[in-house]
Amino acid sequence: MNGPPEPAFVAPWHAEVFAITVVLHEAGHFAWPDWAARFGATLKRRGLDRELDGGDDYFAAWLETLEDLLASMGMADAGDLSTTKAAWENAYLSTAHGSPVRLYD
């Protein structure tokens, strides 16, 4: 008897960043071959010092590529991305375990 199927994504944020990328592509904001070339370059650059495990490091590379692509297209400001990431980090580091993380009150 087989157990339940393995989840397609290990963490919810993996699925979210994947879905955002697909939706932006389907809306015509970029061609998939361009995305694949950019993502491949990010993976290559990140994997030079170690072997990527396909989990968080893979999706961190995915997110980095998406952020860079959106910034290059003028769809996201690099400074705004940096500020928001810092705010999220501060929010989750200052939130008690088990409590919802709130970026803004």
Sequence and secondary structure as in RCSB ss.txt:
>XXXX:A:sequence
MNGPPEPAFVAPWHAEVFAITVVLHEAGHFAWPDWAARFGATLKRRGLDRELDGGDDYFAAWLETLEDLLASMGM
ADAGDLSTTKAAWENAYLSTAHGSPVRLYD
>XXXX:A:secstr
       S SSHHHHHHHHHHHHHHHTTSS HHHHHHHHHHHHHHHTSSS   SSHHHHHHHHHHHHHHHHHTTS
S HHHHHHHHHHHHHHHHTS TTS   S  
